[in-house]
C-alpha cells in the first residue's frame, strides 16, 4: 500500500475518532513521525474535524443558566429568612448550638453549590455527547461519499488508460430491435487477445439473470464471458483470438451454451 492509498484508507479519521485498534494506532503514530505527507494529512483531517465540531456545536438552552441561578436564589432567600426570624427556642440556644446551626447552614450552601456544578456538568456532557454523535454520523457520510467518489475516479482512470492504449481495440456495440437505446463497448487487447467489457449503460439485469458477451467468429457465436458490475472495464472476461463481431444477450444466471437471440441487446462489428 503506497502513501496515498494509506491516507485514503480512512485510518486517520478512525484514529482521530478513537475507533482505531491499538495496532492501527501504533502504526499510524510511527508513520506520522517518519512521513511528512501522512503527517500533513493527519493535521488537515484533525483541523477539519475540529472545524466541523465547532460548526455543529449545540448551544445549551438560553434559559438554563437563569433557571439554575433562580433556584439558588430561592434557596438563599429561605436561608436568609430563617436567619432573620429564628424559632423561639433558638434564641436561648447555647453557643455550641449556635455553632452547630451555622455549620449546618454552611453545609447546605456547599450542597447547593455542588448540585449546581453537577447540573451544569451533566448538561455540558449531554450536549457534548449529542454533538459527538452528530459529528460521527456526518463523518461517516463524508467517508462513504469520498469512497464512492474514489471508486468513480478509479473507473474513469481505468477507462482513460484503455482509451489511450495503442494496443487496445475499441468495438462499439449498438442496441438492436427492442433495445435501440442500449449501448456498450468492448476493449480488445490486440497483443494478449483479452476482452474487457464496459456495459454500465445497459439496464440492470433482472434478478436471476445475467448479461453474457459473445464473440462472432467465422459466423459462429463463441462464449466470451459473463458480465458483472465489479468486472466492468477492469477484469478480462475471456481470451478471444479471432472475432468479426461482438454481441451481448441476457441469459439465466451463470450463462448459456448458446445465445438466446430474442434476448440480444447490443451488437457491433470489429
C-alpha positions as CSV (number, residue, x, y, z in Angstrom):
1,X,0.0,0.0,0.0
2,X,1.5,3.3,-1.0
3,X,1.2,6.6,0.9
4,X,-1.8,7.9,-1.0
5,X,-3.7,4.6,-0.5
6,X,-2.8,4.6,3.2
7,X,-4.1,8.2,3.6
8,X,-7.4,7.4,1.8
9,X,-7.9,4.1,3.7
10,X,-9.8,6.0,6.5
11,X,-7.3,5.1,9.2
12,X,-6.6,8.7,10.0
13,X,-10.2,9.5,10.6
14,X,-10.7,6.4,12.7
15,X,-7.7,7.3,14.8
16,X,-8.9,10.8,15.5
17,X,-12.4,9.5,16.5
18,X,-10.8,6.9,18.8
19,X,-12.1,4.0,16.7
20,X,-8.7,2.6,15.5
21,X,-7.3,-0.6,17.1
22,X,-4.1,-0.3,19.3
23,X,-2.1,-1.9,16.5
24,X,-3.5,0.5,13.9
25,X,-2.9,3.5,16.2
26,X,0.7,2.4,16.9
27,X,1.4,2.0,13.2
28,X,-0.1,5.4,12.3
29,X,1.8,7.2,15.1
30,X,5.0,5.7,13.8
31,X,4.2,6.6,10.2
32,X,3.4,10.2,11.2
33,X,6.8,10.6,12.7
34,X,8.6,9.4,9.6
35,X,6.3,10.5,6.7
36,X,5.7,14.2,6.1
37,X,2.8,13.6,3.7
38,X,0.9,11.4,6.2
39,X,1.6,13.9,9.0
40,X,0.2,16.8,6.8
41,X,-2.9,14.7,6.0
42,X,-3.3,13.9,9.7
43,X,-3.1,17.6,10.7
44,X,-5.5,18.6,7.9
45,X,-8.1,15.9,9.0
46,X,-7.8,16.9,12.6
47,X,-8.4,20.6,11.7
48,X,-11.4,19.6,9.5
49,X,-13.0,17.7,12.3
50,X,-12.4,20.5,14.8
51,X,-14.0,23.0,12.4
52,X,-16.9,20.6,11.9
53,X,-17.4,20.2,15.6
54,X,-17.4,23.9,16.1
55,X,-19.8,24.5,13.3
56,X,-22.2,21.8,14.5
57,X,-21.9,22.7,18.2
58,X,-25.2,22.6,20.1
59,X,-25.6,25.6,22.5
60,X,-27.4,25.0,25.8
61,X,-30.9,26.5,26.1
62,X,-30.5,30.2,26.8
63,X,-32.7,30.0,29.9
64,X,-30.7,27.1,31.5
65,X,-28.3,29.3,33.4
66,X,-31.1,31.6,34.6
67,X,-33.2,28.7,35.9
68,X,-30.3,27.3,37.8
69,X,-29.4,30.6,39.5
70,X,-33.1,31.3,40.2
71,X,-33.1,28.0,42.1
72,X,-30.0,29.1,44.0
73,X,-31.6,32.5,44.8
74,X,-34.8,30.7,46.2
75,X,-32.7,28.5,48.4
76,X,-30.7,31.5,49.6
77,X,-33.8,33.5,50.4
78,X,-35.1,30.7,52.5
79,X,-31.8,30.6,54.4
80,X,-31.9,34.4,54.9
81,X,-35.5,34.2,56.1
82,X,-34.6,31.6,58.7
83,X,-31.6,33.6,60.0
84,X,-33.8,36.8,60.3
85,X,-36.7,35.0,62.1
86,X,-35.2,32.2,64.1
87,X,-37.5,29.9,66.2
88,X,-38.1,30.9,69.8
89,X,-36.0,28.1,71.2
90,X,-33.0,29.1,69.0
91,X,-32.7,32.5,70.9
92,X,-32.0,30.6,74.1
93,X,-29.6,28.2,72.5
94,X,-26.2,27.8,73.9
95,X,-23.1,29.0,72.0
96,X,-22.2,25.4,71.0
97,X,-25.7,25.0,69.4
98,X,-25.2,28.3,67.5
99,X,-22.0,27.0,66.0
100,X,-23.8,23.8,65.1
101,X,-26.6,25.7,63.3
102,X,-24.0,27.8,61.5
103,X,-22.2,24.7,60.3
104,X,-25.4,23.2,59.1
105,X,-26.2,26.3,57.1
106,X,-22.7,26.3,55.5
107,X,-23.1,22.6,54.7
108,X,-26.4,23.3,52.9
109,X,-24.8,26.1,50.9
110,X,-22.0,23.8,49.8
111,X,-24.5,21.1,48.9
112,X,-26.5,23.6,46.7
113,X,-23.3,24.8,45.0
114,X,-22.2,21.2,44.4
115,X,-25.6,20.4,43.0
116,X,-25.4,23.4,40.6
117,X,-22.0,22.4,39.4
118,X,-23.2,18.8,38.9
119,X,-26.2,20.0,36.8
120,X,-24.0,22.2,34.7
121,X,-21.5,19.4,34.2
122,X,-24.3,17.0,33.2
123,X,-25.8,19.5,30.8
124,X,-22.4,20.1,29.2
125,X,-21.8,16.3,28.9
126,X,-25.2,15.7,27.3
127,X,-24.6,18.5,24.7
128,X,-21.1,17.2,24.0
129,X,-22.3,13.6,23.5
130,X,-25.0,14.8,21.2
131,X,-22.6,16.9,19.2
132,X,-20.1,14.0,19.0
133,X,-22.8,11.6,17.8
134,X,-23.9,14.0,15.1
135,X,-20.3,14.6,14.0
136,X,-19.6,10.9,13.8
137,X,-22.7,10.4,11.6
138,X,-21.6,13.3,9.3
139,X,-18.1,12.0,9.1
140,X,-19.3,8.5,8.2
141,X,-21.5,10.0,5.5
142,X,-18.5,12.1,4.2
143,X,-16.3,8.9,4.3
144,X,-18.9,6.9,2.3
145,X,-19.3,9.7,-0.2
146,X,-15.5,10.0,-0.6
147,X,-15.2,6.2,-1.1
148,X,-17.8,6.5,-3.9
149,X,-16.0,9.3,-5.5
150,X,-12.7,7.4,-5.3
151,X,-14.3,4.4,-6.9
152,X,-15.8,6.5,-9.7
153,X,-12.4,8.2,-10.3
154,X,-10.6,4.8,-10.4
155,X,-13.1,3.6,-13.0
156,X,-12.6,6.8,-15.0
157,X,-8.8,6.4,-14.9
158,X,-9.1,2.7,-16.0
159,X,-11.2,3.7,-19.0
160,X,-8.8,6.5,-19.9
161,X,-5.9,4.1,-19.8
162,X,-7.7,1.8,-22.2
163,X,-8.7,4.6,-24.5
164,X,-5.1,5.8,-24.7
165,X,-3.6,2.3,-25.0
166,X,-2.5,1.8,-28.7
167,X,-2.8,-2.0,-28.3
168,X,-6.4,-1.8,-27.3
169,X,-9.1,-2.0,-30.0
170,X,-12.4,-0.5,-29.1
171,X,-15.6,-2.1,-30.5
172,X,-18.8,-0.1,-30.1
173,X,-21.9,-2.2,-29.5
174,X,-25.2,-0.6,-30.5
175,X,-28.7,-1.5,-29.5
176,X,-30.8,-3.9,-31.6
177,X,-34.5,-4.2,-32.2
178,X,-36.4,-3.7,-28.9
179,X,-33.3,-2.2,-27.2
180,X,-32.2,0.5,-29.6
181,X,-31.3,2.8,-26.7
182,X,-28.9,0.3,-25.2
183,X,-25.1,0.5,-25.8
184,X,-21.8,-1.0,-24.6
185,X,-18.2,-1.1,-25.6
186,X,-15.7,-3.9,-25.9
187,X,-11.9,-3.3,-25.3
188,X,-10.0,-6.0,-27.2
189,X,-6.3,-6.2,-26.5
190,X,-4.6,-7.0,-29.8
191,X,-1.5,-8.4,-28.1
192,X,-2.9,-10.6,-25.3
193,X,-6.3,-11.1,-27.1
194,X,-8.1,-10.5,-23.8
195,X,-11.5,-8.8,-23.9
196,X,-12.9,-6.2,-21.4
197,X,-16.4,-5.0,-21.3
198,X,-17.9,-1.6,-20.4
199,X,-21.6,-2.3,-20.0
200,X,-22.6,0.3,-17.4
201,X,-25.1,1.8,-19.9
202,X,-27.1,-1.4,-20.1
203,X,-30.3,-1.7,-18.0
204,X,-29.7,-3.5,-14.7
205,X,-30.2,-7.2,-15.2
206,X,-33.3,-8.7,-13.5
207,X,-32.9,-11.0,-10.5
208,X,-31.7,-14.4,-11.6
209,X,-30.5,-13.1,-15.0
210,X,-27.0,-12.0,-16.2
211,X,-25.5,-10.4,-19.3
212,X,-23.3,-12.7,-21.5
213,X,-20.8,-11.5,-24.0
214,X,-20.4,-13.3,-27.3
215,X,-17.7,-13.2,-30.0
216,X,-18.9,-14.0,-33.5
217,X,-16.0,-15.9,-35.2
218,X,-16.4,-17.4,-38.6
219,X,-20.2,-16.9,-38.3
220,X,-20.4,-18.9,-35.1
221,X,-21.1,-17.4,-31.6
222,X,-18.3,-18.1,-29.0
223,X,-18.9,-17.6,-25.3
224,X,-16.8,-14.5,-24.3
225,X,-17.7,-14.4,-20.6
226,X,-20.3,-13.4,-18.1
227,X,-20.6,-9.8,-17.1
228,X,-20.8,-8.4,-13.6
229,X,-20.6,-4.8,-12.4
230,X,-17.3,-5.5,-10.5
231,X,-15.6,-6.7,-13.7
232,X,-16.6,-3.6,-15.7
233,X,-13.6,-2.3,-17.7
234,X,-11.3,-4.0,-15.0
235,X,-11.2,-7.7,-15.4
236,X,-10.9,-9.6,-18.7
237,X,-13.9,-11.7,-19.4
238,X,-12.2,-14.1,-21.8
239,X,-9.4,-14.6,-24.3
240,X,-10.7,-14.3,-27.9
241,X,-8.1,-14.8,-30.6
242,X,-10.4,-14.1,-33.5
243,X,-13.8,-12.3,-33.9
244,X,-15.6,-10.4,-36.6
245,X,-18.2,-9.0,-34.2
246,X,-19.3,-9.0,-30.6
247,X,-22.8,-9.2,-29.1
248,X,-24.5,-9.2,-25.6
249,X,-27.5,-11.3,-24.6
250,X,-29.4,-11.5,-21.4
251,X,-29.3,-15.1,-20.0
252,X,-30.1,-17.0,-16.9
253,X,-27.6,-16.6,-14.0
254,X,-24.4,-18.5,-14.9
255,X,-24.8,-18.2,-18.7
256,X,-26.0,-20.3,-21.6
257,X,-24.0,-22.6,-24.1
258,X,-25.8,-20.8,-27.0
259,X,-27.1,-17.2,-27.2
260,X,-30.8,-16.5,-26.7
261,X,-31.3,-14.5,-29.9
262,X,-34.6,-12.9,-28.7
263,X,-32.7,-11.5,-25.7
264,X,-30.0,-9.9,-27.6
265,X,-29.4,-6.3,-26.5
266,X,-26.4,-4.9,-28.4
267,X,-24.1,-5.9,-31.3
268,X,-21.1,-4.4,-33.1
269,X,-18.6,-5.4,-35.8
270,X,-14.9,-5.3,-35.1
